[in-house]
Amino acid sequence: MSAVAGEPGRVQLSVEGAVARLTFDRPQARNAMTWRMYDDLAEGCRIIDGNSAIRIAVLRGAGGKSFVAGTDIEQFRRFTAGRDGVAYEEKIDGYIAALEALRVPTVAVVEGWAVGGGLAIANACDVRIAAAGARFGVPIARTLGNCLSPSNLRRLCDTLGVSWVKRMVLMAEMPTAEELLPLGYLSAVVPAAELDARLEDICQRLQAHAPVTMRVTREMLRRLATNPHADANDLIESCYGSEDFREGVEAFFTKNPPQWQGQ
């Protein structure tokens, strides 16, 4: 059921074949995240990880006018001391880390605004596509006067670069999708009417690729983000020891398309 005015919203999970869709469903508030929505996101990630038939997760805002416009500011009115901010940032880090650690590739579809927590969510995804004119930012120096956690700053710097992060935070700039496209931050920027077709193309491409290769690579990159000397022998072993690797080698010699099983 969609959220209505006054309700804290939901993150809806639906599964169609190999594609799971997580929809931020609070359009009357530009899909601003409440704690219930963050909990829904975590539960959706848990369900996706437990369903071996799922190959891709797509994240998108309801209503077509916003991806996620940050965390609902009403929740900050309950803060009474700086330690509340520490607890908040630790909690958000946990949700973002769970999204990063999903075993399947993630695709963020951004229409309208991806701001604050919404930028963090989109940034944690593997592939980002946007409707023309979509805007991205974290203008907290101009609005709330809060800050980001070191983990989320690192994540943004890894994908956008330090200079753009400084512009977004210190100057409160809200670049458009068109401005970010040359950075490689977005895989595609298309007119809103073409967004669904581009998403379908990306999903089909990902479904055709080896799930084990993608899972292992994503986990390696996640480890390397915090430790450039991270050990990954377990991941290498799981990949080369997989049925999919044997299938890929055999398919190469028989000149048949490999039939990936994700095992």
KELO-310128 format. One record per residue: residue number from 1; residue in one letter; chain; x, y, z of N, C-alpha, C in turn. Coordinates in nm, 2 decimals. Layout:
% residues N
[NUM "A" "A" [X Y Z] [X Y Z] [X Y Z]] ...
% end
This chain:
% residues 263
[1 "M" "A" [0.08 -0.12 0.00] [0.00 0.00 0.00] [0.09 0.12 0.00]] [2 "S" "A" [0.05 0.22 -0.08] [0.13 0.34 -0.09] [0.11 0.43 0.04]] [3 "A" "A" [0.21 0.51 0.07] [0.20 0.60 0.18] [0.10 0.71 0.15]] [4 "V" "A" [0.03 0.76 0.25] [-0.05 0.88 0.24] [-0.01 0.98 0.33]] [5 "A" "A" [-0.06 1.11 0.32] [-0.01 1.22 0.40] [-0.02 1.18 0.55]] [6 "G" "A" [0.09 1.21 0.62] [0.09 1.18 0.76] [0.14 1.05 0.80]] [7 "E" "A" [0.15 0.96 0.70] [0.21 0.82 0.73] [0.36 0.82 0.71]] [8 "P" "A" [0.43 0.73 0.78] [0.58 0.73 0.77] [0.63 0.66 0.65]] [9 "G" "A" [0.55 0.62 0.56] [0.60 0.57 0.43] [0.65 0.42 0.45]] [10 "R" "A" [0.68 0.36 0.34] [0.73 0.22 0.33] [0.83 0.21 0.22]] [11 "V" "A" [0.91 0.11 0.23] [1.00 0.07 0.11] [0.94 -0.06 0.07]] [12 "Q" "A" [0.88 -0.06 -0.05] [0.81 -0.18 -0.10] [0.90 -0.27 -0.17]] [13 "L" "A" [0.89 -0.40 -0.15] [0.97 -0.50 -0.22] [0.88 -0.58 -0.31]] [14 "S" "A" [0.92 -0.59 -0.44] [0.85 -0.68 -0.53] [0.96 -0.75 -0.61]] [15 "V" "A" [0.92 -0.87 -0.65] [1.01 -0.96 -0.73] [0.95 -1.01 -0.85]] [16 "E" "A" [1.01 -0.98 -0.96] [0.96 -1.02 -1.10] [1.08 -1.10 -1.16]] [17 "G" "A" [1.06 -1.23 -1.16] [1.16 -1.32 -1.21] [1.29 -1.30 -1.14]] [18 "A" "A" [1.40 -1.26 -1.20] [1.53 -1.25 -1.14] [1.55 -1.11 -1.09]] [19 "V" "A" [1.46 -1.02 -1.10] [1.48 -0.88 -1.06] [1.39 -0.85 -0.94]] [20 "A" "A" [1.46 -0.80 -0.84] [1.39 -0.75 -0.72] [1.39 -0.60 -0.73]] [21 "R" "A" [1.27 -0.54 -0.69] [1.25 -0.39 -0.70] [1.22 -0.34 -0.56]] [22 "L" "A" [1.30 -0.25 -0.51] [1.28 -0.18 -0.38] [1.24 -0.04 -0.42]] [23 "T" "A" [1.11 -0.01 -0.38] [1.05 0.12 -0.41] [1.03 0.21 -0.29]] [24 "F" "A" [1.09 0.32 -0.28] [1.08 0.42 -0.17] [0.94 0.49 -0.19]] [25 "D" "A" [0.85 0.45 -0.11] [0.71 0.49 -0.13] [0.66 0.59 -0.03]] [26 "R" "A" [0.69 0.71 -0.05] [0.64 0.82 0.03] [0.64 0.95 -0.06]] [27 "P" "A" [0.57 0.94 -0.17] [0.59 1.05 -0.27] [0.54 1.19 -0.22]] [28 "Q" "A" [0.45 1.19 -0.13] [0.40 1.32 -0.08] [0.51 1.40 0.00]] [29 "A" "A" [0.61 1.32 0.04] [0.72 1.39 0.11] [0.85 1.37 0.03]] [30 "R" "A" [0.84 1.36 -0.10] [0.96 1.33 -0.19] [1.04 1.21 -0.14]] [31 "N" "A" [0.97 1.11 -0.09] [1.03 0.99 -0.04] [1.13 1.00 0.06]] [32 "A" "A" [1.12 1.11 0.14] [1.21 1.13 0.26] [1.20 1.01 0.35]] [33 "M" "A" [1.32 0.96 0.40] [1.32 0.84 0.47] [1.29 0.85 0.62]] [34 "T" "A" [1.20 0.77 0.67] [1.17 0.76 0.81] [1.24 0.63 0.86]] [35 "W" "A" [1.24 0.62 0.99] [1.31 0.50 1.04] [1.24 0.37 1.00]] [36 "R" "A" [1.11 0.37 0.98] [1.04 0.25 0.93] [1.09 0.22 0.79]] [37 "M" "A" [1.11 0.33 0.71] [1.15 0.30 0.57] [1.30 0.25 0.57]] [38 "Y" "A" [1.38 0.30 0.66] [1.52 0.24 0.67] [1.51 0.10 0.71]] [39 "D" "A" [1.42 0.06 0.80] [1.41 -0.07 0.85] [1.35 -0.16 0.73]] [40 "D" "A" [1.26 -0.11 0.66] [1.21 -0.18 0.54] [1.32 -0.21 0.44]] [41 "L" "A" [1.41 -0.11 0.42] [1.52 -0.13 0.33] [1.61 -0.24 0.37]] [42 "A" "A" [1.64 -0.24 0.50] [1.72 -0.35 0.56] [1.66 -0.48 0.54]] [43 "E" "A" [1.53 -0.49 0.57] [1.46 -0.62 0.56] [1.45 -0.66 0.41]] [44 "G" "A" [1.43 -0.57 0.32] [1.43 -0.60 0.18] [1.57 -0.66 0.14]] [45 "C" "A" [1.68 -0.60 0.18] [1.81 -0.65 0.15] [1.83 -0.79 0.21]] [46 "R" "A" [1.77 -0.82 0.33] [1.78 -0.95 0.39] [1.71 -1.05 0.30]] [47 "I" "A" [1.59 -1.02 0.26] [1.51 -1.11 0.17] [1.58 -1.14 0.04]] [48 "I" "A" [1.63 -1.03 -0.02] [1.70 -1.05 -0.15] [1.82 -1.14 -0.13]] [49 "D" "A" [1.90 -1.12 -0.03] [2.01 -1.21 0.00] [1.98 -1.35 0.02]] [50 "G" "A" [1.86 -1.38 0.07] [1.81 -1.51 0.10] [1.74 -1.58 -0.02]] [51 "N" "A" [1.72 -1.51 -0.13] [1.65 -1.57 -0.25] [1.75 -1.59 -0.36]] [52 "S" "A" [1.80 -1.71 -0.38] [1.90 -1.73 -0.48] [1.85 -1.71 -0.63]] [53 "A" "A" [1.72 -1.70 -0.65] [1.67 -1.68 -0.78] [1.69 -1.53 -0.82]] [54 "I" "A" [1.71 -1.44 -0.73] [1.72 -1.30 -0.76] [1.86 -1.27 -0.81]] [55 "R" "A" [1.87 -1.20 -0.92] [2.00 -1.17 -0.98] [2.04 -1.02 -0.97]] [56 "I" "A" [1.93 -0.94 -0.96] [1.95 -0.79 -0.97] [1.86 -0.73 -0.87]] [57 "A" "A" [1.90 -0.62 -0.81] [1.81 -0.53 -0.72] [1.80 -0.39 -0.78]] [58 "V" "A" [1.68 -0.35 -0.81] [1.66 -0.21 -0.86] [1.60 -0.13 -0.75]] [59 "L" "A" [1.66 -0.01 -0.73] [1.60 0.09 -0.63] [1.55 0.21 -0.70]] [60 "R" "A" [1.43 0.25 -0.66] [1.37 0.36 -0.73] [1.26 0.43 -0.64]] [61 "G" "A" [1.25 0.56 -0.65] [1.15 0.63 -0.58] [1.01 0.63 -0.64]] [62 "A" "A" [0.91 0.63 -0.56] [0.77 0.63 -0.61] [0.74 0.77 -0.66]] [63 "G" "A" [0.65 0.78 -0.75] [0.59 0.91 -0.79] [0.66 0.98 -0.91]] [64 "G" "A" [0.78 0.94 -0.94] [0.86 0.99 -1.06] [0.92 1.13 -1.04]] [65 "K" "A" [0.90 1.19 -0.92] [0.96 1.32 -0.89] [1.07 1.33 -0.80]] [66 "S" "A" [1.10 1.22 -0.73] [1.22 1.22 -0.64] [1.26 1.07 -0.62]] [67 "F" "A" [1.39 1.05 -0.61] [1.45 0.92 -0.57] [1.43 0.91 -0.42]] [68 "V" "A" [1.51 0.98 -0.34] [1.49 1.00 -0.20] [1.54 1.14 -0.16]] [69 "A" "A" [1.46 1.22 -0.09] [1.50 1.35 -0.05] [1.55 1.35 0.09]] [70 "G" "A" [1.65 1.26 0.12] [1.71 1.26 0.25] [1.63 1.19 0.36]] [71 "T" "A" [1.67 1.21 0.48] [1.60 1.16 0.60] [1.50 1.26 0.64]] [72 "D" "A" [1.39 1.22 0.68] [1.28 1.30 0.73] [1.33 1.39 0.85]] [73 "I" "A" [1.33 1.52 0.83] [1.39 1.61 0.92] [1.31 1.61 1.05]] [74 "E" "A" [1.19 1.58 1.05] [1.11 1.57 1.17] [1.17 1.49 1.28]] [75 "Q" "A" [1.24 1.38 1.23] [1.31 1.29 1.33] [1.42 1.36 1.41]] [76 "F" "A" [1.48 1.46 1.35] [1.59 1.53 1.42] [1.55 1.61 1.53]] [77 "R" "A" [1.42 1.64 1.54] [1.37 1.73 1.65] [1.38 1.66 1.78]] [78 "R" "A" [1.39 1.53 1.78] [1.40 1.45 1.90] [1.54 1.45 1.96]] [79 "F" "A" [1.64 1.50 1.88] [1.78 1.50 1.93] [1.80 1.60 2.04]] [80 "T" "A" [1.87 1.56 2.14] [1.89 1.65 2.26] [2.04 1.67 2.29]] [81 "A" "A" [2.13 1.59 2.23] [2.27 1.61 2.25] [2.35 1.56 2.13]] [82 "G" "A" [2.48 1.59 2.13] [2.56 1.55 2.02] [2.57 1.40 2.01]] [83 "R" "A" [2.56 1.32 2.12] [2.56 1.18 2.11] [2.45 1.12 2.03]] [84 "D" "A" [2.34 1.19 2.02] [2.23 1.15 1.93] [2.27 1.15 1.79]] [85 "G" "A" [2.35 1.25 1.75] [2.41 1.25 1.61] [2.50 1.14 1.59]] [86 "V" "A" [2.58 1.10 1.68] [2.68 0.99 1.67] [2.60 0.86 1.65]] [87 "A" "A" [2.49 0.84 1.73] [2.41 0.72 1.71] [2.34 0.72 1.58]] [88 "Y" "A" [2.29 0.83 1.53] [2.22 0.84 1.41] [2.31 0.81 1.29]] [89 "E" "A" [2.43 0.86 1.29] [2.53 0.84 1.18] [2.57 0.69 1.18]] [90 "E" "A" [2.59 0.63 1.30] [2.62 0.49 1.31] [2.51 0.40 1.25]] [91 "K" "A" [2.39 0.44 1.28] [2.27 0.37 1.23] [2.26 0.37 1.08]] [92 "I" "A" [2.28 0.50 1.03] [2.27 0.51 0.88] [2.38 0.43 0.81]] [93 "D" "A" [2.50 0.44 0.87] [2.62 0.36 0.82] [2.58 0.21 0.81]] [94 "G" "A" [2.51 0.16 0.91] [2.47 0.02 0.90] [2.38 -0.01 0.79]] [95 "Y" "A" [2.28 0.08 0.76] [2.19 0.05 0.65] [2.26 0.06 0.52]] [96 "I" "A" [2.35 0.16 0.50] [2.42 0.17 0.38] [2.52 0.06 0.36]] [97 "A" "A" [2.58 0.01 0.46] [2.67 -0.10 0.45] [2.60 -0.23 0.41]] [98 "A" "A" [2.48 -0.25 0.46] [2.40 -0.36 0.43] [2.36 -0.36 0.28]] [99 "L" "A" [2.33 -0.24 0.23] [2.30 -0.23 0.08] [2.43 -0.26 0.00]] [100 "E" "A" [2.54 -0.20 0.04] [2.67 -0.23 -0.03] [2.70 -0.38 -0.03]] [101 "A" "A" [2.67 -0.45 0.08] [2.71 -0.59 0.09] [2.61 -0.69 0.02]] [102 "L" "A" [2.51 -0.64 -0.04] [2.42 -0.73 -0.11] [2.50 -0.82 -0.21]] [103 "R" "A" [2.45 -0.94 -0.22] [2.52 -1.04 -0.31] [2.50 -1.02 -0.45]] [104 "V" "A" [2.40 -0.93 -0.49] [2.36 -0.91 -0.63] [2.39 -0.76 -0.67]] [105 "P" "A" [2.41 -0.74 -0.80] [2.43 -0.60 -0.84] [2.31 -0.52 -0.82]] [106 "T" "A" [2.33 -0.39 -0.78] [2.22 -0.30 -0.75] [2.22 -0.18 -0.85]] [107 "V" "A" [2.10 -0.14 -0.89] [2.08 -0.04 -0.99] [1.99 0.07 -0.93]] [108 "A" "A" [2.04 0.19 -0.92] [1.96 0.31 -0.87] [1.91 0.38 -0.99]] [109 "V" "A" [1.77 0.40 -0.98] [1.71 0.48 -1.09] [1.66 0.61 -1.03]] [110 "V" "A" [1.73 0.72 -1.07] [1.71 0.85 -1.01] [1.62 0.94 -1.09]] [111 "E" "A" [1.51 0.98 -1.04] [1.43 1.08 -1.10] [1.41 1.20 -1.00]] [112 "G" "A" [1.43 1.32 -1.04] [1.41 1.43 -0.95] [1.53 1.45 -0.86]] [113 "W" "A" [1.51 1.42 -0.72] [1.61 1.45 -0.62] [1.67 1.33 -0.56]] [114 "A" "A" [1.80 1.33 -0.55] [1.87 1.23 -0.46] [1.96 1.32 -0.37]] [115 "V" "A" [1.91 1.34 -0.25] [1.96 1.44 -0.16] [2.00 1.37 -0.02]] [116 "G" "A" [2.11 1.41 0.04] [2.14 1.36 0.17] [2.15 1.21 0.18]] [117 "G" "A" [2.06 1.15 0.26] [2.05 1.01 0.27] [2.02 0.94 0.14]] [118 "G" "A" [1.94 1.01 0.05] [1.91 0.96 -0.08] [2.03 0.95 -0.17]] [119 "L" "A" [2.12 1.05 -0.16] [2.25 1.04 -0.23] [2.33 0.93 -0.18]] [120 "A" "A" [2.33 0.91 -0.05] [2.41 0.80 0.01] [2.36 0.66 -0.04]] [121 "I" "A" [2.23 0.65 -0.05] [2.17 0.52 -0.10] [2.20 0.50 -0.25]] [122 "A" "A" [2.18 0.60 -0.33] [2.22 0.59 -0.47] [2.36 0.56 -0.49]] [123 "N" "A" [2.45 0.63 -0.41] [2.59 0.62 -0.42] [2.64 0.48 -0.38]] [124 "A" "A" [2.57 0.41 -0.30] [2.60 0.27 -0.26] [2.57 0.17 -0.37]] [125 "C" "A" [2.49 0.21 -0.47] [2.45 0.11 -0.57] [2.57 0.10 -0.67]] [126 "D" "A" [2.56 -0.01 -0.75] [2.67 -0.04 -0.84] [2.65 0.04 -0.97]] [127 "V" "A" [2.53 0.06 -1.01] [2.49 0.13 -1.14] [2.39 0.23 -1.11]] [128 "R" "A" [2.41 0.35 -1.16] [2.32 0.46 -1.14] [2.28 0.52 -1.28]] [129 "I" "A" [2.15 0.52 -1.30] [2.10 0.59 -1.42] [2.00 0.70 -1.38]] [130 "A" "A" [1.98 0.80 -1.46] [1.90 0.92 -1.41] [1.82 0.97 -1.53]] [131 "A" "A" [1.71 1.03 -1.49] [1.63 1.11 -1.58] [1.70 1.24 -1.60]] [132 "A" "A" [1.69 1.30 -1.72] [1.74 1.43 -1.75] [1.70 1.53 -1.65]] [133 "G" "A" [1.79 1.61 -1.60] [1.75 1.71 -1.50] [1.75 1.67 -1.36]] [134 "A" "A" [1.77 1.54 -1.33] [1.78 1.49 -1.19] [1.90 1.57 -1.12]] [135 "R" "A" [1.88 1.59 -0.99] [1.98 1.66 -0.91] [2.03 1.58 -0.79]] [136 "F" "A" [2.16 1.60 -0.76] [2.22 1.52 -0.66] [2.29 1.62 -0.56]] [137 "G" "A" [2.29 1.59 -0.43] [2.36 1.68 -0.34] [2.34 1.64 -0.19]] [138 "V" "A" [2.41 1.72 -0.11] [2.41 1.70 0.03] [2.43 1.85 0.09]] [139 "P" "A" [2.33 1.93 0.08] [2.34 2.07 0.11] [2.33 2.11 0.26]] [140 "I" "A" [2.39 2.02 0.34] [2.36 2.04 0.49] [2.43 2.16 0.54]] [141 "A" "A" [2.53 2.22 0.48] [2.59 2.34 0.53] [2.49 2.46 0.51]] [142 "R" "A" [2.40 2.45 0.42] [2.30 2.55 0.39] [2.17 2.53 0.47]] [143 "T" "A" [2.14 2.40 0.51] [2.01 2.37 0.56] [2.02 2.33 0.71]] [144 "L" "A" [2.06 2.21 0.74] [2.05 2.16 0.88] [2.17 2.19 0.97]] [145 "G" "A" [2.29 2.21 0.91] [2.40 2.23 0.99] [2.46 2.11 1.05]] [146 "N" "A" [2.43 1.99 1.00] [2.48 1.87 1.06] [2.60 1.82 0.97]] [147 "C" "A" [2.65 1.70 0.98] [2.76 1.65 0.91] [2.74 1.51 0.87]] [148 "L" "A" [2.83 1.46 0.79] [2.83 1.32 0.74] [2.93 1.24 0.83]] [149 "S" "A" [2.91 1.11 0.83] [3.00 1.02 0.90] [3.13 1.00 0.81]] [150 "P" "A" [3.24 0.97 0.87] [3.36 0.94 0.78] [3.33 0.83 0.68]] [151 "S" "A" [3.26 0.73 0.71] [3.23 0.62 0.61] [3.15 0.67 0.49]] [152 "N" "A" [3.05 0.76 0.52] [2.98 0.81 0.40] [3.05 0.91 0.32]] [153 "L" "A" [3.14 0.99 0.39] [3.23 1.08 0.32] [3.32 1.00 0.23]] [154 "R" "A" [3.38 0.89 0.28] [3.47 0.81 0.21] [3.40 0.75 0.08]] [155 "R" "A" [3.28 0.70 0.10] [3.20 0.65 -0.01] [3.18 0.75 -0.12]] [156 "L" "A" [3.14 0.87 -0.08] [3.12 0.97 -0.18] [3.25 1.01 -0.25]] [157 "C" "A" [3.36 1.03 -0.17] [3.49 1.06 -0.23] [3.53 0.95 -0.33]] [158 "D" "A" [3.51 0.83 -0.30] [3.55 0.72 -0.39] [3.48 0.72 -0.52]] [159 "T" "A" [3.35 0.77 -0.52] [3.28 0.77 -0.65] [3.28 0.91 -0.72]] [160 "L" "A" [3.27 1.01 -0.64] [3.26 1.15 -0.70] [3.39 1.22 -0.70]] [161 "G" "A" [3.48 1.19 -0.61] [3.61 1.26 -0.60] [3.60 1.37 -0.49]] [162 "V" "A" [3.71 1.40 -0.43] [3.71 1.49 -0.32] [3.66 1.63 -0.36]] [163 "S" "A" [3.70 1.68 -0.48] [3.66 1.81 -0.52] [3.51 1.83 -0.53]] [164 "W" "A" [3.44 1.73 -0.59] [3.29 1.74 -0.60] [3.23 1.73 -0.46]] [165 "V" "A" [3.28 1.64 -0.38] [3.22 1.63 -0.24] [3.24 1.76 -0.17]] [166 "K" "A" [3.35 1.83 -0.18] [3.36 1.96 -0.12] [3.26 2.06 -0.17]] [167 "R" "A" [3.25 2.06 -0.30] [3.15 2.15 -0.37] [3.01 2.12 -0.32]] [168 "M" "A" [2.97 1.99 -0.31] [2.84 1.96 -0.26] [2.82 2.00 -0.11]] [169 "V" "A" [2.92 1.98 -0.03] [2.90 2.00 0.11] [2.93 2.15 0.15]] [170 "L" "A" [3.05 2.20 0.11] [3.09 2.33 0.15] [3.01 2.44 0.08]] [171 "M" "A" [2.99 2.42 -0.05] [2.92 2.52 -0.13] [2.78 2.49 -0.15]] [172 "A" "A" [2.73 2.37 -0.10] [2.59 2.33 -0.11] [2.54 2.33 -0.25]] [173 "E" "A" [2.63 2.29 -0.34] [2.60 2.28 -0.48] [2.51 2.15 -0.51]] [174 "M" "A" [2.42 2.16 -0.60] [2.33 2.05 -0.63] [2.35 2.02 -0.78]] [175 "P" "A" [2.45 1.95 -0.82] [2.48 1.93 -0.97] [2.36 1.85 -1.03]] [176 "T" "A" [2.35 1.87 -1.16] [2.25 1.79 -1.23] [2.31 1.66 -1.28]] [177 "A" "A" [2.23 1.57 -1.32] [2.28 1.45 -1.38] [2.37 1.47 -1.50]] [178 "E" "A" [2.34 1.57 -1.58] [2.42 1.60 -1.70] [2.56 1.65 -1.66]] [179 "E" "A" [2.57 1.72 -1.54] [2.70 1.76 -1.50] [2.78 1.64 -1.44]] [180 "L" "A" [2.72 1.54 -1.39] [2.79 1.43 -1.33] [2.82 1.32 -1.43]] [181 "L" "A" [2.75 1.32 -1.54] [2.77 1.21 -1.64] [2.92 1.20 -1.68]] [182 "P" "A" [2.99 1.31 -1.71] [3.12 1.30 -1.76] [3.22 1.24 -1.66]] [183 "L" "A" [3.18 1.24 -1.53] [3.27 1.18 -1.42] [3.26 1.03 -1.42]] [184 "G" "A" [3.17 0.97 -1.50] [3.15 0.83 -1.49] [3.06 0.79 -1.37]] [185 "Y" "A" [3.01 0.89 -1.30] [2.93 0.86 -1.18] [2.79 0.79 -1.22]] [186 "L" "A" [2.74 0.83 -1.34] [2.62 0.78 -1.39] [2.64 0.70 -1.51]] [187 "S" "A" [2.57 0.59 -1.53] [2.59 0.50 -1.65] [2.51 0.56 -1.77]] [188 "A" "A" [2.40 0.63 -1.73] [2.32 0.69 -1.84] [2.23 0.80 -1.79]] [189 "V" "A" [2.21 0.90 -1.87] [2.12 1.01 -1.84] [2.03 1.02 -1.97]] [190 "V" "A" [1.90 1.00 -1.95] [1.81 0.99 -2.06] [1.68 1.07 -2.03]] [191 "P" "A" [1.60 1.11 -2.13] [1.47 1.17 -2.10] [1.39 1.07 -2.01]] [192 "A" "A" [1.30 1.13 -1.93] [1.22 1.05 -1.84] [1.14 0.94 -1.91]] [193 "A" "A" [1.10 0.97 -2.03] [1.02 0.87 -2.11] [1.10 0.75 -2.15]] [194 "E" "A" [1.23 0.76 -2.15] [1.32 0.66 -2.20] [1.38 0.58 -2.08]] [195 "L" "A" [1.35 0.62 -1.96] [1.42 0.56 -1.84] [1.38 0.41 -1.83]] [196 "D" "A" [1.26 0.37 -1.84] [1.22 0.23 -1.82] [1.29 0.15 -1.93]] [197 "A" "A" [1.30 0.19 -2.05] [1.37 0.11 -2.16] [1.51 0.10 -2.13]] [198 "R" "A" [1.58 0.20 -2.08] [1.72 0.19 -2.05] [1.74 0.10 -1.93]] [199 "L" "A" [1.65 0.11 -1.83] [1.66 0.02 -1.71] [1.65 -0.13 -1.76]] [200 "E" "A" [1.55 -0.16 -1.85] [1.53 -0.29 -1.89] [1.66 -0.34 -1.96]] [201 "D" "A" [1.72 -0.26 -2.04] [1.84 -0.30 -2.11] [1.95 -0.33 -2.02]] [202 "I" "A" [1.97 -0.25 -1.91] [2.07 -0.28 -1.81] [2.04 -0.41 -1.74]] [203 "C" "A" [1.92 -0.43 -1.70] [1.88 -0.55 -1.63] [1.91 -0.68 -1.71]] [204 "Q" "A" [1.87 -0.67 -1.84] [1.90 -0.78 -1.93] [2.04 -0.81 -1.94]] [205 "R" "A" [2.12 -0.71 -1.95] [2.27 -0.73 -1.96] [2.33 -0.79 -1.84]] [206 "L" "A" [2.28 -0.74 -1.72] [2.34 -0.80 -1.60] [2.29 -0.94 -1.58]] [207 "Q" "A" [2.17 -0.97 -1.62] [2.12 -1.11 -1.60] [2.20 -1.21 -1.69]] [208 "A" "A" [2.26 -1.16 -1.80] [2.33 -1.25 -1.89] [2.47 -1.27 -1.84]] [209 "H" "A" [2.51 -1.21 -1.73] [2.65 -1.22 -1.69] [2.67 -1.31 -1.57]] [210 "A" "A" [2.79 -1.36 -1.55] [2.81 -1.46 -1.44] [2.79 -1.41 -1.30]] [211 "P" "A" [2.69 -1.46 -1.23] [2.66 -1.41 -1.10] [2.78 -1.42 -1.00]] [212 "V" "A" [2.85 -1.53 -1.01] [2.96 -1.55 -0.91] [3.07 -1.45 -0.94]] [213 "T" "A" [3.10 -1.42 -1.07] [3.20 -1.32 -1.10] [3.16 -1.19 -1.05]] [214 "M" "A" [3.04 -1.15 -1.06] [2.99 -1.02 -1.02] [2.99 -1.01 -0.87]] [215 "R" "A" [2.94 -1.12 -0.80] [2.94 -1.12 -0.65] [3.08 -1.11 -0.59]] [216 "V" "A" [3.17 -1.18 -0.65] [3.31 -1.18 -0.59] [3.38 -1.05 -0.62]] [217 "T" "A" [3.36 -0.99 -0.74] [3.42 -0.87 -0.77] [3.36 -0.76 -0.68]] [218 "R" "A" [3.23 -0.75 -0.66] [3.17 -0.65 -0.58] [3.23 -0.66 -0.43]] [219 "E" "A" [3.24 -0.78 -0.38] [3.29 -0.80 -0.25] [3.44 -0.76 -0.24]] [220 "M" "A" [3.52 -0.79 -0.34] [3.66 -0.75 -0.34] [3.66 -0.60 -0.33]] [221 "L" "A" [3.59 -0.53 -0.42] [3.59 -0.39 -0.42] [3.55 -0.33 -0.29]] [222 "R" "A" [3.45 -0.39 -0.22] [3.40 -0.34 -0.09] [3.52 -0.35 0.01]] [223 "R" "A" [3.59 -0.46 0.01] [3.70 -0.48 0.10] [3.81 -0.38 0.07]] [224 "L" "A" [3.84 -0.37 -0.05] [3.96 -0.28 -0.09] [3.93 -0.13 -0.06]] [225 "A" "A" [3.80 -0.09 -0.05] [3.77 0.04 -0.02] [3.82 0.09 0.11]] [226 "T" "A" [3.83 0.00 0.21] [3.88 0.03 0.34] [4.02 -0.03 0.37]] [227 "N" "A" [4.06 -0.12 0.29] [4.19 -0.18 0.31] [4.26 -0.22 0.18]] [228 "P" "A" [4.35 -0.14 0.13] [4.41 -0.17 0.00] [4.49 -0.30 0.00]] [229 "H" "A" [4.51 -0.36 0.11] [4.59 -0.49 0.12] [4.49 -0.60 0.17]] [230 "A" "A" [4.37 -0.58 0.15] [4.27 -0.68 0.20] [4.29 -0.82 0.14]] [231 "D" "A" [4.28 -0.92 0.22] [4.29 -1.06 0.17] [4.16 -1.10 0.10]] [232 "A" "A" [4.18 -1.17 -0.02] [4.06 -1.21 -0.09] [4.08 -1.35 -0.14]] [233 "N" "A" [4.17 -1.43 -0.08] [4.18 -1.56 -0.13] [4.06 -1.65 -0.12]] [234 "D" "A" [3.98 -1.62 -0.02] [3.85 -1.69 -0.01] [3.76 -1.66 -0.13]] [235 "L" "A" [3.76 -1.54 -0.17] [3.67 -1.50 -0.28] [3.73 -1.56 -0.41]] [236 "I" "A" [3.86 -1.56 -0.43] [3.92 -1.62 -0.55] [3.89 -1.77 -0.56]] [237 "E" "A" [3.90 -1.83 -0.44] [3.88 -1.98 -0.44] [3.73 -2.01 -0.47]] [238 "S" "A" [3.64 -1.93 -0.41] [3.50 -1.96 -0.44] [3.46 -1.94 -0.58]] [239 "C" "A" [3.53 -1.84 -0.65] [3.50 -1.82 -0.79] [3.56 -1.93 -0.88]] [240 "Y" "A" [3.69 -1.96 -0.86] [3.75 -2.06 -0.95] [3.70 -2.20 -0.91]] [241 "G" "A" [3.65 -2.22 -0.79] [3.59 -2.35 -0.75] [3.44 -2.36 -0.78]] [242 "S" "A" [3.39 -2.27 -0.85] [3.24 -2.27 -0.88] [3.20 -2.35 -1.00]] [243 "E" "A" [3.08 -2.40 -1.00] [3.02 -2.47 -1.11] [3.02 -2.37 -1.23]] [244 "D" "A" [2.99 -2.24 -1.21] [2.98 -2.15 -1.32] [3.12 -2.13 -1.39]] [245 "F" "A" [3.23 -2.14 -1.32] [3.36 -2.13 -1.38] [3.38 -2.25 -1.47]] [246 "R" "A" [3.35 -2.36 -1.42] [3.36 -2.48 -1.51] [3.27 -2.47 -1.63]] [247 "E" "A" [3.15 -2.42 -1.61] [3.05 -2.40 -1.72] [3.11 -2.31 -1.82]] [248 "G" "A" [3.17 -2.20 -1.77] [3.22 -2.10 -1.86] [3.33 -2.15 -1.95]] [249 "V" "A" [3.42 -2.23 -1.89] [3.54 -2.28 -1.96] [3.49 -2.38 -2.07]] [250 "E" "A" [3.39 -2.47 -2.03] [3.34 -2.57 -2.12] [3.26 -2.50 -2.24]] [251 "A" "A" [3.19 -2.40 -2.20] [3.11 -2.32 -2.31] [3.20 -2.25 -2.40]] [252 "F" "A" [3.32 -2.21 -2.36] [3.41 -2.14 -2.45] [3.46 -2.24 -2.55]] [253 "F" "A" [3.49 -2.36 -2.51] [3.54 -2.46 -2.61] [3.43 -2.52 -2.70]] [254 "T" "A" [3.31 -2.53 -2.65] [3.20 -2.58 -2.73] [3.13 -2.47 -2.81]] [255 "K" "A" [3.17 -2.34 -2.79] [3.12 -2.23 -2.86] [2.97 -2.22 -2.84]] [256 "N" "A" [2.92 -2.25 -2.71] [2.79 -2.23 -2.67] [2.78 -2.12 -2.57]] [257 "P" "A" [2.66 -2.06 -2.56] [2.65 -1.96 -2.45] [2.65 -2.02 -2.32]] [258 "P" "A" [2.72 -1.97 -2.22] [2.73 -2.04 -2.09] [2.59 -2.02 -2.02]] [259 "Q" "A" [2.55 -2.13 -1.95] [2.43 -2.13 -1.87] [2.46 -2.11 -1.72]] [260 "W" "A" [2.46 -1.98 -1.68] [2.50 -1.95 -1.54] [2.40 -1.99 -1.44]] [261 "Q" "A" [2.45 -2.05 -1.33] [2.36 -2.09 -1.22] [2.38 -2.02 -1.09]] [262 "G" "A" [2.49 -1.94 -1.09] [2.52 -1.87 -0.97] [2.58 -1.95 -0.86]] [263 "Q" "A" [2.64 -2.07 -0.90] [2.69 -2.16 -0.80] [2.84 -2.20 -0.84]] 
% end
